[in-house]
Amino acid sequence: MDHPTGLVALTLPMPDALAVWGLPPAERVRRELAPMRVPVMEGMELPAGAAAWLLLRGDAIFHHSVLRGMIDHPDIALTDEAGRPLAAHVSGQRSPGERQAALAWLREEGESPAGLRRVRPADVASLYNARLRRRDDPYALRVSRENLAAIEKRLFLATYKGVTDLVTKYWWPVPARIATGWCVQLGLTPNFVTTVSGVLAAAVCFLFADGLYGLGLALGWVMTFLDTVDGKLARVTLTSSKFGDLLDHGIDLVHPLAWYYTWGMGLARGGEHFPPLMWILFGSYIAGRLCEGYFARRFGFHLHVWRRFDSAFRLVLARRNPNMIILTLAWAAGRPDTGLWLVAAWTAVTLAVHLVQVTQSVVAARRGPVRSWLELTPG
């Protein structure tokens, strides 16, 4: 489907263009622009019949917010920090001579056309990324052999949620980047990695139910690691899909409760009595998620990015990874029963905090708009 404004993107072929995370820059641009309904062509001449042209060098990569900003700002010429040409948006108001001059400028065969305003990525891009709950560092970069490794690292770190648990934020980034690189080299898809993590999640249930907590925890940690890798792989290769997102979130929603229940089954095999504990754990977990869902539905963003405290509390609140730390430490101390009680207690505390947060948000909404501190903080 064509862009409603008649905009057509043209990538100028560069024979020495290097692939970034397995994708040539021109293909990355095509995948980035597809959700924005901008058709992409490759060549050295302006396509006929277009109302406007988005011209891009075939050896450069662009953050999605930079591309969106380029679309929204006609008659601009985008440069990198060194002033080298990267892209241009040429409207139909420009003369044929100015259009050709823009093409020549991108090929570094002429000066920037007088009719185009020169900008840098931060001049046109949005800094706040609501989906990843972070402030972005929008990029538009030429790729070379000298900076390829640094660019791939930058792109990988840009896929991380800014507000998440302490394991994902502090433990997994380096090993996950290595594993993501292996997946790209082996041609593994994000959905394949998600499926493997789902199989491991099921295997952990059987191990916990048999009281094999050590082996179950080992596989559980591998599963949590793969749960980080699949999302990062999808984002760096631009292969996210609705099915993959549904599969990933479906597994994430179900397996923590399954793990806690089967952990309790393992305790029951040893004579422990756990049903009342499960009511506390399950009830607090479900009610807490409902609080988060209510906040997101009412205000349009996640509860965890409302205030600085909410973001800090997300590091340790009773979700799978922090709870896995509790269970692992309790197992290492020889008290798996105490571990489950502590998880239940921490889940109840998390629910209490969520109830206070939601109450405070309702009161705050009476005084004015409720917005994320990340959005309000100056760049």
GIZIZI-V125383 format. One record per residue. N is the residue number from 1. RES is the residue in one letter. BURIAL is + if it has 16 or more other C-alpha atoms within 10 Angstrom, else -. Layout:
N_RES_BURIAL, N_RES_BURIAL
This chain:
1_M_-, 2_D_-, 3_H_-, 4_P_-, 5_T_-, 6_G_-, 7_L_+, 8_V_+, 9_A_+, 10_L_+, 11_T_+, 12_L_+, 13_P_+, 14_M_-, 15_P_-, 16_D_-, 17_A_+, 18_L_+, 19_A_+, 20_V_+, 21_W_+, 22_G_-, 23_L_-, 24_P_+, 25_P_+, 26_A_+, 27_E_+, 28_R_+, 29_V_+, 30_R_+, 31_R_+, 32_E_+, 33_L_+, 34_A_-, 35_P_-, 36_M_+, 37_R_+, 38_V_+, 39_P_+, 40_V_+, 41_M_+, 42_E_+, 43_G_-, 44_M_-, 45_E_-, 46_L_+, 47_P_-, 48_A_-, 49_G_-, 50_A_-, 51_A_-, 52_A_+, 53_W_+, 54_L_+, 55_L_+, 56_L_+, 57_R_+, 58_G_+, 59_D_+, 60_A_+, 61_I_+, 62_F_+, 63_H_+, 64_H_+, 65_S_+, 66_V_+, 67_L_+, 68_R_+, 69_G_+, 70_M_+, 71_I_+, 72_D_-, 73_H_+, 74_P_+, 75_D_+, 76_I_+, 77_A_+, 78_L_+, 79_T_+, 80_D_+, 81_E_-, 82_A_-, 83_G_-, 84_R_-, 85_P_+, 86_L_+, 87_A_+, 88_A_+, 89_H_+, 90_V_+, 91_S_+, 92_G_+, 93_Q_-, 94_R_-, 95_S_-, 96_P_-, 97_G_-, 98_E_+, 99_R_+, 100_Q_-, 101_A_+, 102_A_+, 103_L_+, 104_A_+, 105_W_+, 106_L_+, 107_R_+, 108_E_-, 109_E_-, 110_G_-, 111_E_-, 112_S_+, 113_P_+, 114_A_-, 115_G_+, 116_L_+, 117_R_-, 118_R_+, 119_V_+, 120_R_+, 121_P_+, 122_A_+, 123_D_-, 124_V_+, 125_A_+, 126_S_+, 127_L_+, 128_Y_+, 129_N_+, 130_A_+, 131_R_-, 132_L_-, 133_R_+, 134_R_+, 135_R_+, 136_D_+, 137_D_+, 138_P_+, 139_Y_+, 140_A_+, 141_L_+, 142_R_+, 143_V_+, 144_S_-, 145_R_-, 146_E_-, 147_N_-, 148_L_+, 149_A_-, 150_A_-, 151_I_+, 152_E_+, 153_K_-, 154_R_-, 155_L_+, 156_F_+, 157_L_+, 158_A_+, 159_T_+, 160_Y_+, 161_K_+, 162_G_+, 163_V_+, 164_T_+, 165_D_+, 166_L_+, 167_V_+, 168_T_+, 169_K_-, 170_Y_-, 171_W_-, 172_W_+, 173_P_+, 174_V_-, 175_P_-, 176_A_+, 177_R_+, 178_I_-, 179_A_+, 180_T_+, 181_G_+, 182_W_-, 183_C_+, 184_V_+, 185_Q_-, 186_L_-, 187_G_-, 188_L_-, 189_T_+, 190_P_+, 191_N_+, 192_F_-, 193_V_+, 194_T_+, 195_T_+, 196_V_-, 197_S_+, 198_G_+, 199_V_-, 200_L_+, 201_A_+, 202_A_+, 203_A_-, 204_V_+, 205_C_+, 206_F_+, 207_L_+, 208_F_+, 209_A_+, 210_D_+, 211_G_+, 212_L_-, 213_Y_+, 214_G_-, 215_L_-, 216_G_+, 217_L_+, 218_A_-, 219_L_+, 220_G_+, 221_W_+, 222_V_-, 223_M_+, 224_T_+, 225_F_+, 226_L_+, 227_D_+, 228_T_+, 229_V_+, 230_D_+, 231_G_+, 232_K_+, 233_L_+, 234_A_+, 235_R_+, 236_V_+, 237_T_+, 238_L_+, 239_T_-, 240_S_+, 241_S_-, 242_K_-, 243_F_-, 244_G_+, 245_D_-, 246_L_-, 247_L_-, 248_D_+, 249_H_-, 250_G_-, 251_I_+, 252_D_+, 253_L_-, 254_V_-, 255_H_+, 256_P_+, 257_L_+, 258_A_+, 259_W_+, 260_Y_+, 261_Y_+, 262_T_+, 263_W_+, 264_G_+, 265_M_+, 266_G_+, 267_L_+, 268_A_+, 269_R_-, 270_G_-, 271_G_-, 272_E_-, 273_H_-, 274_F_+, 275_P_-, 276_P_-, 277_L_+, 278_M_+, 279_W_-, 280_I_+, 281_L_+, 282_F_+, 283_G_-, 284_S_+, 285_Y_+, 286_I_-, 287_A_+, 288_G_+, 289_R_-, 290_L_-, 291_C_+, 292_E_+, 293_G_-, 294_Y_-, 295_F_+, 296_A_-, 297_R_-, 298_R_-, 299_F_+, 300_G_-, 301_F_+, 302_H_+, 303_L_+, 304_H_+, 305_V_+, 306_W_+, 307_R_-, 308_R_-, 309_F_-, 310_D_+, 311_S_+, 312_A_+, 313_F_+, 314_R_+, 315_L_+, 316_V_+, 317_L_+, 318_A_+, 319_R_+, 320_R_+, 321_N_+, 322_P_+, 323_N_+, 324_M_+, 325_I_+, 326_I_+, 327_L_+, 328_T_+, 329_L_-, 330_A_+, 331_W_+, 332_A_-, 333_A_-, 334_G_-, 335_R_-, 336_P_+, 337_D_+, 338_T_-, 339_G_+, 340_L_+, 341_W_+, 342_L_+, 343_V_+, 344_A_+, 345_A_+, 346_W_+, 347_T_+, 348_A_+, 349_V_+, 350_T_+, 351_L_+, 352_A_-, 353_V_+, 354_H_+, 355_L_+, 356_V_-, 357_Q_+, 358_V_+, 359_T_-, 360_Q_-, 361_S_+, 362_V_-, 363_V_-, 364_A_-, 365_A_-, 366_R_-, 367_R_-, 368_G_-, 369_P_-, 370_V_+, 371_R_+, 372_S_+, 373_W_-, 374_L_+, 375_E_+, 376_L_-, 377_T_-, 378_P_-, 379_G_-
